Amino acid sequence: MNSYAHDFTTGDRIKLYRQRKGLSQSALAGLIGRSEDWVSKVERGVIPVDKLSVLLDLARVLDIRELVELTGRNLALTVHSSPEHDSVPAIRHALTAISSRLGADLPGTPLTPDELQQRIGEAWHAYEHEVDRYAIVGPQLPQLLAEARHASRHAAGPDEEQVARAEIGLYHLLQVYLRRVGERILSRVAADRALQLADQIGDPVLIGASAWNMCSVLTSTGDVAESADLARSAMEITAPGDDASPELLSVHGALHLAAAVATMRDNRAATAWDLLHSADQVARRVGTDRNDWRTSFGPTNVAMHGVHLAGEEGDATEALRLADSINDDNPVLPLERRTRYLVEVMNANRLKQDDYATLYMVGRIRKASPEEVKFFPLVREAVRDLLKRERPSYRAELRDHAAYVGVLAG
């Protein structure tokens, strides 16, 4: 037995304390307002406990005085998935600044709507395609917020809506950037502002895209019922007619995928698969992979979500079977989306306890996104699992990855 054998996951610890209390999975589920299936998935490491309120409920029911007893030495990783990214303080300051003052001291003429849209588009392109996307994009975001506010303050007539559309795209970028680095509260602030602007404009495409962004935040914080409800409401707003544009179809389909993920996490698997099937029908109408409003919607992304749903269900065999037919190097999809998919495949191999395949996928993820790999809770969980069973044949490689993602000191 190596020195990491007792580095239990949160799921391991919940199971241990539940059994010490003499509770069944069903009994524990009832006491915390969750399903037996949810408890089973958490204990098996299929899904994480990433909401502080849930940890507190578990601690109360299991008579645990300190959360560290549930999370071990990785308490910070459970409550806040990673150390604060260097870019966050400046972004937080700009995002929470008094609206009337943000950008007020910028010199010169405000950017035109086209100039603002170009600047935001360049930032989006870097985020979606550059390996070191966080280092590139993070420092730009506070300035972009100031420039967008400056432009909005001086816009008149038709320019007002064009600037607002650009701002929506910027808030979408802020939402995903902040969520990926673990700043979910700030991410929700950005998503909410985008949704407010979209509602003011009244364009179904904008409303749908902004609702899809908000669903991503809600699902990530465990508010899955609210996420599914929002997605369904937006699906009604974006319901496409026979002459629907590709943009509307893409947003409508993406909302189906968001609803499917949220519904699966709400333990309604049959409904989730029905939603995926409906998304596939929309993708067939679209006909090809697209990226309207950064949704990455199309046949490939629908197939990738099938892998995700199977993994969420705990069916790693089915997840890997579905993955066999997917081209994960499709250049049409942003690198950021492809990297997230690699994490899904890695997790399926982890659930199968195929250590060599899991380690191989960790290496691929690190190569594809050397910054972002540190912010994936599932990657860190996989590395911790591998450390429990490390073998001489891959010890050096594993410990290098472990040190890199921050789960092994030294």
N, C-alpha and C positions, 0 to 999 in steps of 0.2 A: 504494500500500500504506500503510495507516494504522499508527499506532504500536502497535496491539494485535495486529498480524498474527502476531507470534511468541509470543503468550501461549498456548502450546500447552496442551491438556488433558493429563491424565495418560495417557489413551489414545493421544493423538498421540505422546507421549514414549516410551511403551512400544514403539510401532510403530517409531519412529526408532531406538531402541537395539537392538531385535530385528534390524532390517535391517542395522545396522552390524556386528552379531555374525555375520551371515550365517545366521540361524536362520529356519526357516519357522514359521508359526503352530503347526503340529503339533509341531514339535520343541520349541518353547518350552513348549507345553502339557505335554508329557511330562516336561520337566525340573522343573516346579513342581507336578505332580500335578493338573493341570486338563485340561479338554477343549479341543480345537481351537476348538469353537464358542464356548466361554467367552472365549478369547483374542480371537477375532474381534469378539465383542460389546463387550469392553472397549475395544479399539482404535477401534471405531466410535462409542464413547460411548453405546451402548445401555444398558449397566449400569456402575455405578461400581466402583472398587476401594476398598472401605470397611473393610478389615480390615488392621491393621498387619502381621500375620504374612505376609500375601500380598505386601504391598509389600516386605517384607524378603526374601522368597523371590525376587521379581523382581529386586531389586537385586543379590542374590548371583549369580544366573544370568547377568545382563546385565553383570556387572563394574562396578556403579555403587557408588561409595564413600559418597555422600551421598544420602539420600532426596529432598532438594530437587531433585536432578537428574531425578527421576521426577515430582515433584509441582509443580515450579516454585515461584513465589512463594506458592502456595496450599497449602503443606505443612500448615499448621494446619487447613485446611478438609478435608483428606483424612484426616488421622489423627483429628481431633476436629472435627466438621463445622461448628462455630461457636464464637464466644467464649462463655465460661460465662455462663449466664443469672444475673441478679442473685439469683434465688430459690434457686439450687442450694446454696450453702454451708449455709444454715439447714436445708434439707431433708436434705442429707447428714448433718449433725450429728444430726438427730432419727432418721433411718433407721438410723444406725450406732451410736446410743447404747446403753449397757448397758440391757438390757430392764427390769431391776428398778428402774432409776432414772427411766426415761422416764415422765413424768407424775406421779411420786411427790410432787412439790411443788405440784401443782395444788390450789388452795383449794376448799372446798365439797364438795358431794355429787357423785359421778360422774354423768355423763349416763346416762339410761335407754337401753335398746336402741333405743326409738323415737326418742328425741331424737338419739342418735348417728347413726342411719340418716337422719334428716331433714337433719342438718348435712352429712353426706357426699353425700346426694342433691342438696342445693343447690350444693355444689361441682362435682359432676358436671354439673349443668344449666348452670352458668356456663362450664365447660370446653367443652361441646358446642355452645353456642349464642351465646356472647358474642364479639364481634369482638376485644376485648382480653383474651382468656381467660387468657393467661399472667400478665399483671399482676394479674388478679383472683384467680386460683386459687393461684398460687405461694406467696404469703405465708400462705395459710390452711393449707397442707399440714403444716408442722411442728406447729402447734397441734392439728390434727385427729389426727395421730399420737399426740400426748401424751394427748389426751382419749380416744382409742380404747384406749390402753394402760391408762389410769386406770380406764375402765369395765370392761375385761377383768379387771383385778386384783380388782375388787370384785364381779363378777357371780357369781351362784350359781343352781343349778337350771336351768330352761329359759332363763333370761337368758343363760347362758354361750354357748349356740349362737347366739342372736340377735345377741349382740355379735360373735361370730366371723364371722357372715354379713356384718355391717356392715363389719368389718375387711377382709374379702375384697374388698368393693367399693372400699374406700379403697386397698388395695394395687393393685388394677387401675387406679385413677386415677393413682396414683404411677407405675406402670409406663409408661403411655402418655405422661404428662406428661414424665417424665425421658427417655424414648426420643426424644420429639420435639425436645427441646432438646439432644440429643446425648450424654446421660449414660447410655450403654448398660450399663455395669457396675452402676450403682445401679438402673437399670431392671430388670435381671435379679434383683437382690436382692429387689426388691418383688414381682416375678412369682413368685419361688420361695417367698416367705412366703405368698402367696395360695394357691399350690398345696398347700403343707403343711397349711394350715388346711382347705382343701377336702377333702383326703384324710382328715383327722381326722373331719370331719363325715360324709363318705361319701355325700353327695348327688350323683348323676350330673350334674345341671345345674351345680352348683358346680365339680365336678371338670372338666367339659368347658369351662366358661367360663374357668377358671383355666389349663387347658392351652392354650386358644386364646390367652390373653394371653402365656404363655410362648413359644408358637410365634412370636408377633410379634417378641419380643426375639431369639430364636435366628436367625430369618431375617434380621433386620436386621444381625446380627453375622457373617453368612456361614455359620453353622452349619446349613446347609439340610437336610442328611441327618438330623441330630438333630431338627430341627423337623418334618420330614415323618414321622419315626417316632413322635414324641410325638403328633402330630395323629391318626395312624392308631390308635394305642393308645387315645386318648380317644374316637375314633369308635366303637370297640367298646364302650366303657363307656356311651356315650350312645345306642347303637342303639335307635331308637324302635319301639315296638309300635303296633298299630292305634289305641290310645287315648292316644297320647303327647300331652303338653301342648304348647302353642305354645312355651313356654320351652325345653323339651327339644329340640323340632324346630329352633328357632333356633340353639341352641348346636351341635347336631349338624351343621347346615348350615354354620355358620361354620367349624367344624373342617375341612370339605371345602374351603372357600375357602383356609384357611391352608395346608392340605396342597398345594393346587393351586399356590399362589405358590411355596412352598418347592421343590416338585418341578420347576417350570419353571426355577427358578434352579439346580437340580441337573442341568439339561440333559436332562430327561425330558419333552419337550413333549407327546407323545401321552398320557402318563399324566396330565399336568396338565389337559389338555382333557377327559379322561374324568372327572376329579374335578370339574371345573366343571359338566359335564353332570349328574353326580349331585347336586351342590349345587342345580342348577336344579330337579331333581325334588323335592328337599326343600322348596324355596321354593314350588313349586306346592301342596304340602300345607299350608304355612303360609298361603298365599293373599294375603298383603299384606305391606307393609314394616313391620317391627317393630324394636325396639331392646332386646330382652331381654339383660340383663347387658352392655349397651353394645356388642353385636355388630353392630348396624345390619343384621341379616340380613333378607332378603326378596328379591323379584324384582329390584328396582332395584340392590341391591348386588351380586347375582350378575352382572347385566349389566355393571356397572362393572368387575368383576373380569375379564370377557371383554376389555375394553379394556386392562386391565393386562397380561394374559397375552400379548395380541397385541403390545403394546409391548415386553415382555420378550423376545419372539421376534425383535424387530427388524422386524416387519411393520407399519409405520406406516400403510400404506394400509388394512389390515384394522382396525386400532385405530380409525382415524377413521371408517370405515364403521360399525362397531359403535356408536361414540359418537353418530352421527346420530340414533339411536332412543332415546336416554336423556335423560330430563328431569333436568338437573343442578341444577335449582332446587327439587327435591322437598322441601317443608317437613317431611315426616315424618322425613327423614334429618337427623342433626345437621350443623350448619354445618361442624364439624371434618371429618366424612367427605366432605362435598361439596367442601371445599377440596382434600383429598387427591386427589379424582377430577379436579379441574381441572388439577392438576399432571400427571396421566397424559395428559390431552388436550394440554396444552402440550408435553409431551415427544414425543408423536407428531408434532406439527407441527414440532418441532425436528429430529426424524429425517428428516422430509420436506424440511427446509431451506426451509420456508415462513416466512420471517422476519417478515412482517407478522402472520400468524396467531399465531406464537410470541409476538411482542411484545404482541399483544392479550391473549393468555391470561396473560402475566406481569402485565399490568395488572389483570386480573380477580382473579387470586390475591392480589395486593397489596391490592386493595380489600376482598376478602372476609376476609383474615387479615393485616392489616398487621404484626402481631408475628411470626406464624409463617413468613411468606414468607422471613424472614432465615435460617430453620433448614432450608430445603429444599435439599439438595445439587443436585437436578436443576434447580431454578430458577436457582441460581448458575451451574451449568454452561451452561444455556441463555443466560443473559445474557453469559457470557464468549464463547460462540459468536457471538452477535449482534455483539459488539464487534469481532470480526474482520472483519465484513462490513458495518459500519454505513454507512448512507446518509444524505445530507443531509435527506431527507424525514422521518426519524424519529430523527435523532441526539440532539436535545435530550431527547425522551422516554426513549430508551434510556439515556442517561447519567444521567438522574434515577433510573431504576430501578437502574442499576449502583451508583451511590453509595449508594442506600438499602439494598441487600442486601449491600453491603460488598465488591464486587469492583472498584471504581474509586475510587481515592483522590481526595479533593477534592470 
